[in-house]
Amino acid sequence: MELKEKLVSSFMAFENTIDVDSPIHDIRTDAFKSFEADGFPNKRQEAWKYTSLNSILKEDYSVFPKHEEALEYKDVKKYFIHDIDSYKIIFINGKYSSHLSATTHEGIDVCLMSSALSKPKYKLIIDNYFNKIATKDSLSLLNTAFSAEGAYIHIPKNKVVEKPIQIIHFSTRTEAALMLQPRNLVVVDENSHVQIIERHQSLTENPVLTNSVTEIFANKRAIVDYYKIQNDKQSASLIDNTFVNQKDQSLAKVHTFSFGGKLTRNNLNFYQNGERIDSTMKGITIIGARQHVDHNTLVHHIEPNCESHQDYKGIYDANSTGVFNGKVVVEKLAQKTNAFQANNNILISDKATINTKPQLEIFADDVRCTHGCTIGQLDESAMFYLRSRGIPVKEARGLLMFAFSNNVLDSVKIPEIKQRITKLIAQKLGVNIGFDL
């Protein structure tokens, strides 16, 4: 049975388990009808021109895991940022793990989407925010149709969350092949501040496909600092759809660190609905060995006096493939916009490939917008300089690539994250500094 057919039959079974009188039921049903009409994206679509899903869609995925597996903290400790105290929302094969999680009720809501979608106390937030900015592309629609579990985070007004929130999705060997569709909703009210760390981690060599959707709302003067760590096994693939809606004077940053997995597609969309907004999107990609990472970004400047900053670095080895498709749209009313976009790449193998397409669509006349991309190899003169100082070839190459990628970390605000990623970059580049991840 093809995956699409399996999803059709699975959705019919899923409908029987939910409240048909709930307004969410209608949203799910409409979303699935649209997905059924559109199907999975393919390379004939411009946005997917360089990324084919054929190799990962052929697996016979289990859509609803039949078996549960308990994990001990000692077995997965290394996947946490364990140097800091944090709130934790942990899932195993799509199901909430209470013994690995550590949430709070101290003035903020950090709980489950299943609770938020079903309990009356959350109805106002769900009605106002759920599925309001997720686009109508087929994969987001598919996630909406099956949306049942994930992280629900609501930060009320004038609240600075003292500890970061870690969201980790583990997948285990209980299924021969597994498809997961987590749904996250993050609402940060006026004058509030939150830091969030997200990770999808397979613990098995069995195929895993994750189709994730996260909606983030940064209201007036809110600050959202979001980190995505992608360092999965070669058997795991991730399609990550993240949507950020910002109001006046808000600040939102999303850092994406892509180091592992078979196929990774990051769809990251920012919508600026207000003035004096600042949006930051930064990423580091270091892959090899038939890995594929695709960053597809959008910043939509709608009102005046706003800024956006995009900076993506890529290092590609062996026969890996990278894609960057970044778009900045500046509407007619968005005067005084300052938008920066850069994508810089190094190919350290003759078989590696990068397809990059930075785009500007500007309808205002008083703006400062820059974009550009570079593709090249290591600087031979810099290599010669390091070699002349007695540094071996391998270490010299590692140092140059480390320096190339490391400046993206300048805007990371959590020191423990910066340290973890810095050491992970060094590890990926072959510089041994004694760090295990």
PLY file of the C-alpha trace (Angstrom):
ply
format ascii 1.0
element vertex 437
property float x
property float y
property float z
element edge 436
property int vertex1
property int vertex2
end_header
0.00 0.00 0.00
1.35 3.44 -0.93
1.84 5.90 1.91
-0.89 8.25 0.72
-3.42 5.40 0.64
-2.32 4.30 4.09
-2.78 7.83 5.40
-6.32 7.93 3.97
-7.33 4.78 5.81
-5.48 5.89 8.94
-7.30 9.22 8.99
-10.64 7.47 8.83
-9.64 5.45 11.89
-8.27 8.57 13.60
-11.58 10.40 13.13
-13.32 7.71 15.16
-11.17 8.53 18.19
-11.84 12.28 18.37
-14.78 14.47 19.28
-16.66 15.15 16.05
-18.46 18.09 17.67
-15.20 19.91 18.32
-14.30 22.80 15.97
-10.86 21.20 15.67
-12.55 18.26 14.00
-13.67 20.47 11.12
-10.18 21.97 10.79
-8.66 18.48 10.63
-11.20 17.23 8.11
-10.78 20.21 5.78
-7.00 19.93 6.01
-7.02 16.26 5.09
-9.33 16.83 2.13
-6.86 19.41 0.82
-3.91 17.08 1.37
-5.73 14.25 -0.36
-6.32 16.52 -3.37
-2.74 17.86 -3.49
-0.71 14.81 -2.44
2.92 14.96 -1.46
5.09 17.70 -3.02
7.31 16.76 -5.94
10.15 18.25 -7.98
7.75 19.73 -10.53
6.91 22.36 -7.91
9.36 25.27 -7.86
9.80 25.19 -4.07
10.75 21.50 -4.24
12.79 21.63 -7.43
15.96 20.32 -5.78
14.46 18.06 -3.11
12.76 14.75 -3.89
10.82 12.85 -1.25
10.65 9.64 -3.29
13.37 7.83 -1.35
11.68 8.38 2.02
8.05 7.90 0.97
8.55 4.31 -0.19
8.81 2.94 3.36
5.88 1.14 4.99
5.52 3.53 7.91
3.45 2.85 10.97
1.30 5.97 11.40
0.12 5.08 14.91
2.76 3.23 16.97
1.32 0.05 18.47
3.93 -0.50 21.14
5.33 1.74 23.82
8.89 1.73 25.07
10.13 3.23 28.29
13.46 5.03 28.32
15.66 5.74 31.29
17.21 9.19 31.66
20.73 7.71 31.72
20.13 6.23 28.25
19.24 9.58 26.64
21.01 12.07 28.91
23.54 13.05 26.24
20.75 14.39 23.99
19.69 16.98 26.58
21.43 20.26 27.22
22.04 18.90 30.70
24.44 21.63 31.79
21.50 23.90 32.60
18.32 23.65 34.59
15.35 23.61 32.22
11.74 22.69 31.78
11.40 19.54 29.66
8.62 18.25 27.42
9.67 14.78 26.22
7.93 12.43 23.80
8.71 8.81 22.95
7.27 7.62 19.63
4.82 10.50 19.68
3.57 9.84 23.23
4.27 12.02 26.24
6.84 10.70 28.69
5.97 11.97 32.15
9.02 10.46 33.90
11.48 12.18 31.52
9.60 15.48 31.49
9.73 18.32 33.98
7.04 20.98 33.47
5.69 23.75 35.67
2.55 25.60 36.61
4.36 28.59 38.07
2.64 31.32 36.10
3.18 29.80 32.65
1.45 27.04 30.70
3.87 24.34 29.56
1.77 21.31 28.75
0.51 19.02 25.98
-1.31 19.84 22.76
-3.69 16.95 23.48
-4.79 18.74 26.66
-4.98 22.16 24.99
-7.09 20.82 22.12
-9.59 19.08 24.38
-9.96 21.09 27.60
-12.22 24.19 27.89
-9.63 26.19 29.87
-7.46 26.44 26.74
-10.28 27.17 24.29
-9.63 30.92 23.98
-5.95 30.45 23.04
-6.73 27.58 20.67
-9.49 29.54 18.95
-7.26 32.59 18.50
-3.98 30.95 17.55
-4.20 27.30 16.49
-3.68 26.83 12.73
-3.81 30.57 12.11
-0.41 30.99 10.41
0.44 27.48 9.22
0.35 27.69 5.42
-1.81 25.52 3.22
1.03 23.51 1.69
0.31 19.79 1.59
2.70 18.69 4.36
1.48 21.31 6.83
-2.07 20.30 5.96
-1.21 16.65 6.59
0.16 17.54 10.01
-2.94 19.60 10.81
-5.16 16.67 9.88
-3.37 14.35 12.31
-2.59 16.98 14.96
-3.04 15.36 18.34
0.12 15.68 20.39
3.06 18.00 20.86
4.08 20.92 23.06
1.71 23.70 24.08
3.47 26.74 25.56
1.69 29.92 26.63
3.67 32.68 28.33
1.35 35.35 29.81
2.07 39.09 29.87
5.13 40.53 31.59
6.75 37.17 32.27
10.41 36.30 31.79
10.73 32.52 31.84
13.74 31.88 34.04
14.68 28.51 32.56
14.84 27.36 28.91
12.24 24.88 27.71
13.53 21.72 26.00
11.23 19.86 23.59
12.64 16.48 22.54
10.97 13.82 20.40
12.60 10.37 20.66
11.82 7.50 18.32
12.72 3.90 19.19
12.91 0.49 17.54
9.37 -0.60 18.42
8.23 -0.21 14.78
9.91 -1.41 11.57
9.29 2.09 10.16
7.64 5.00 11.92
5.98 8.26 10.85
5.53 11.00 13.47
3.57 14.25 13.17
4.14 16.43 16.25
2.35 19.76 16.53
3.68 22.63 18.68
2.00 25.91 19.59
3.97 28.70 21.28
2.19 31.91 22.31
4.26 34.63 24.02
2.23 37.58 25.26
3.28 41.23 25.63
6.61 42.03 27.28
7.44 38.34 27.87
10.58 36.38 27.10
11.15 32.66 26.49
14.00 30.43 25.26
13.16 27.10 23.63
15.37 24.22 22.46
13.89 21.63 20.08
15.30 18.30 18.96
14.07 15.23 17.06
16.22 12.19 17.84
15.99 8.65 16.53
17.44 5.90 18.72
17.12 3.20 16.06
18.44 2.30 12.63
14.86 1.71 11.46
13.44 4.36 9.09
11.75 7.31 10.79
9.94 10.16 9.04
8.93 13.19 11.12
6.58 15.82 9.68
6.52 18.58 12.30
4.62 21.88 12.49
5.36 24.65 14.99
3.39 27.90 15.21
5.04 30.72 17.18
3.30 33.97 18.12
5.41 36.81 19.49
3.08 39.56 20.66
4.02 43.21 21.39
7.54 43.60 22.79
7.87 39.84 23.26
11.22 38.06 22.85
11.42 34.51 21.49
14.78 32.75 21.29
14.38 29.37 19.52
17.06 26.74 18.83
16.74 23.68 16.61
19.38 20.95 16.94
19.28 18.45 14.06
21.88 15.72 14.45
19.96 12.55 13.73
20.84 9.11 12.39
21.17 8.32 8.68
17.90 6.37 8.87
15.87 9.38 10.02
14.31 12.14 7.90
12.74 15.38 9.08
10.37 17.86 7.47
10.22 20.82 9.85
7.58 23.50 9.20
7.92 26.54 11.47
5.78 29.67 11.27
6.47 32.85 13.26
4.01 35.72 13.58
5.35 38.92 15.16
3.66 42.03 16.53
5.04 45.54 17.24
8.55 45.79 18.69
8.91 42.03 19.12
12.16 40.13 18.64
12.26 36.57 17.34
15.34 34.48 16.60
15.51 30.97 15.18
18.86 29.18 15.00
18.98 25.91 13.05
21.94 23.55 13.38
21.75 20.75 10.78
24.42 18.08 11.22
22.71 14.74 10.62
19.83 12.76 9.18
19.07 11.27 5.78
16.88 14.10 4.45
16.12 17.33 6.29
13.81 20.03 4.97
13.41 23.21 7.03
10.50 25.44 6.01
10.85 28.61 8.11
8.40 31.47 7.63
8.35 34.86 9.40
5.42 37.28 9.17
5.96 40.81 10.49
2.61 42.30 11.46
3.67 45.51 13.16
6.40 48.13 13.33
9.92 48.03 14.78
10.09 44.26 14.56
13.36 42.36 14.44
13.57 38.87 12.91
16.68 36.71 12.87
17.20 33.41 11.05
20.60 31.78 11.24
21.84 28.31 10.45
24.87 26.07 10.18
24.83 22.94 8.02
27.67 20.39 8.04
26.88 17.12 6.25
28.33 14.35 4.09
27.71 10.74 3.03
24.54 11.03 0.91
22.85 13.44 3.31
20.48 16.14 2.06
19.57 19.40 3.85
17.17 21.97 2.37
16.54 25.37 3.97
13.47 27.13 2.57
12.93 30.51 4.23
10.54 33.44 3.96
10.48 36.83 5.67
7.38 38.86 4.87
7.79 42.57 5.70
4.29 44.00 5.87
4.65 47.24 7.85
7.38 49.94 8.04
10.49 50.32 10.20
11.37 46.65 10.60
14.51 44.54 10.23
15.36 40.98 9.28
18.67 39.13 9.26
19.37 35.81 7.56
22.79 34.16 7.69
23.22 30.53 6.65
26.55 28.72 6.42
27.00 25.32 4.76
29.87 22.84 4.57
29.28 19.87 2.29
31.45 16.74 2.06
31.32 13.44 0.16
28.23 13.24 -2.07
25.98 15.36 0.12
23.48 17.88 -1.23
22.50 21.26 0.14
19.66 23.57 -0.87
18.98 27.15 0.18
15.91 28.94 -1.12
15.49 32.21 0.77
12.88 34.84 -0.02
12.39 38.33 1.40
9.12 40.08 0.49
8.77 43.81 1.21
5.25 45.15 0.79
4.47 48.65 -0.52
3.71 50.00 2.96
6.87 48.54 4.50
9.05 51.62 4.07
12.33 51.94 6.03
12.80 48.16 5.92
16.30 46.85 6.57
16.67 43.27 5.30
19.89 41.27 5.10
20.24 37.81 3.58
23.40 35.75 3.06
24.12 32.14 2.18
27.77 31.06 2.11
28.88 27.54 1.26
32.04 25.46 1.05
32.24 22.27 -1.01
35.07 20.08 0.29
34.34 17.23 -2.11
34.06 17.15 -5.90
30.87 15.10 -5.50
29.09 17.51 -3.14
26.33 19.78 -4.51
24.72 23.02 -3.39
21.72 24.72 -5.03
21.17 28.23 -3.70
18.59 30.82 -4.67
18.38 34.04 -2.62
15.39 36.18 -3.63
14.13 39.72 -3.02
10.64 40.93 -3.90
10.50 44.65 -3.09
7.43 46.82 -3.63
8.56 49.77 -1.44
11.03 52.46 -2.54
12.68 53.54 0.73
14.40 50.37 1.90
17.82 48.88 2.42
17.88 45.26 1.32
20.89 43.11 0.49
21.21 39.48 -0.48
23.87 37.22 -1.84
25.41 33.78 -1.89
28.88 32.32 -2.29
30.02 28.83 -3.24
33.66 27.89 -3.10
36.44 25.82 -1.63
38.95 26.49 1.12
41.31 29.41 0.66
44.60 27.96 -0.54
46.64 30.92 0.71
45.13 30.54 4.19
45.91 26.82 4.05
49.50 27.61 3.08
49.80 30.09 5.97
48.63 27.53 8.52
50.80 24.78 7.04
53.83 27.09 7.19
53.22 27.42 10.93
53.56 23.66 11.36
49.85 22.80 11.43
49.07 19.45 9.67
46.72 19.41 6.68
43.74 17.86 8.49
43.92 20.27 11.41
44.46 23.26 9.10
41.36 22.36 7.07
39.38 21.89 10.28
40.43 25.26 11.67
39.51 27.12 8.49
36.10 25.48 8.27
35.50 26.05 11.97
36.24 29.76 11.57
33.96 29.89 8.51
30.95 28.52 10.38
31.56 29.75 13.89
30.50 33.39 13.44
26.86 32.31 13.24
27.13 31.46 16.93
27.68 35.08 17.90
23.95 35.67 18.40
23.38 32.53 20.50
22.30 33.78 23.92
22.54 30.54 25.95
26.22 29.88 26.79
25.65 26.14 27.22
24.08 25.93 23.77
26.97 27.85 22.26
29.47 25.54 23.95
27.60 22.40 22.85
27.28 23.50 19.23
30.85 24.81 19.08
32.21 21.46 20.20
29.84 19.58 17.91
31.05 21.63 14.94
34.62 20.83 15.87
33.73 17.15 16.12
32.04 17.18 12.70
35.12 18.82 11.20
37.49 16.28 12.72
38.93 18.41 15.49
39.11 16.20 18.56
38.28 18.14 21.71
37.01 15.26 23.80
33.27 15.97 23.67
30.67 13.22 23.32
27.32 13.77 21.65
0 1
1 2
2 3
3 4
4 5
5 6
6 7
7 8
8 9
9 10
10 11
11 12
12 13
13 14
14 15
15 16
16 17
17 18
18 19
19 20
20 21
21 22
22 23
23 24
24 25
25 26
26 27
27 28
28 29
29 30
30 31
31 32
32 33
33 34
34 35
35 36
36 37
37 38
38 39
39 40
40 41
41 42
42 43
43 44
44 45
45 46
46 47
47 48
48 49
49 50
50 51
51 52
52 53
53 54
54 55
55 56
56 57
57 58
58 59
59 60
60 61
61 62
62 63
63 64
64 65
65 66
66 67
67 68
68 69
69 70
70 71
71 72
72 73
73 74
74 75
75 76
76 77
77 78
78 79
79 80
80 81
81 82
82 83
83 84
84 85
85 86
86 87
87 88
88 89
89 90
90 91
91 92
92 93
93 94
94 95
95 96
96 97
97 98
98 99
99 100
100 101
101 102
102 103
103 104
104 105
105 106
106 107
107 108
108 109
109 110
110 111
111 112
112 113
113 114
114 115
115 116
116 117
117 118
118 119
119 120
120 121
121 122
122 123
123 124
124 125
125 126
126 127
127 128
128 129
129 130
130 131
131 132
132 133
133 134
134 135
135 136
136 137
137 138
138 139
139 140
140 141
141 142
142 143
143 144
144 145
145 146
146 147
147 148
148 149
149 150
150 151
151 152
152 153
153 154
154 155
155 156
156 157
157 158
158 159
159 160
160 161
161 162
162 163
163 164
164 165
165 166
166 167
167 168
168 169
169 170
170 171
171 172
172 173
173 174
174 175
175 176
176 177
177 178
178 179
179 180
180 181
181 182
182 183
183 184
184 185
185 186
186 187
187 188
188 189
189 190
190 191
191 192
192 193
193 194
194 195
195 196
196 197
197 198
198 199
199 200
200 201
201 202
202 203
203 204
204 205
205 206
206 207
207 208
208 209
209 210
210 211
211 212
212 213
213 214
214 215
215 216
216 217
217 218
218 219
219 220
220 221
221 222
222 223
223 224
224 225
225 226
226 227
227 228
228 229
229 230
230 231
231 232
232 233
233 234
234 235
235 236
236 237
237 238
238 239
239 240
240 241
241 242
242 243
243 244
244 245
245 246
246 247
247 248
248 249
249 250
250 251
251 252
252 253
253 254
254 255
255 256
256 257
257 258
258 259
259 260
260 261
261 262
262 263
263 264
264 265
265 266
266 267
267 268
268 269
269 270
270 271
271 272
272 273
273 274
274 275
275 276
276 277
277 278
278 279
279 280
280 281
281 282
282 283
283 284
284 285
285 286
286 287
287 288
288 289
289 290
290 291
291 292
292 293
293 294
294 295
295 296
296 297
297 298
298 299
299 300
300 301
301 302
302 303
303 304
304 305
305 306
306 307
307 308
308 309
309 310
310 311
311 312
312 313
313 314
314 315
315 316
316 317
317 318
318 319
319 320
320 321
321 322
322 323
323 324
324 325
325 326
326 327
327 328
328 329
329 330
330 331
331 332
332 333
333 334
334 335
335 336
336 337
337 338
338 339
339 340
340 341
341 342
342 343
343 344
344 345
345 346
346 347
347 348
348 349
349 350
350 351
351 352
352 353
353 354
354 355
355 356
356 357
357 358
358 359
359 360
360 361
361 362
362 363
363 364
364 365
365 366
366 367
367 368
368 369
369 370
370 371
371 372
372 373
373 374
374 375
375 376
376 377
377 378
378 379
379 380
380 381
381 382
382 383
383 384
384 385
385 386
386 387
387 388
388 389
389 390
390 391
391 392
392 393
393 394
394 395
395 396
396 397
397 398
398 399
399 400
400 401
401 402
402 403
403 404
404 405
405 406
406 407
407 408
408 409
409 410
410 411
411 412
412 413
413 414
414 415
415 416
416 417
417 418
418 419
419 420
420 421
421 422
422 423
423 424
424 425
425 426
426 427
427 428
428 429
429 430
430 431
431 432
432 433
433 434
434 435
435 436
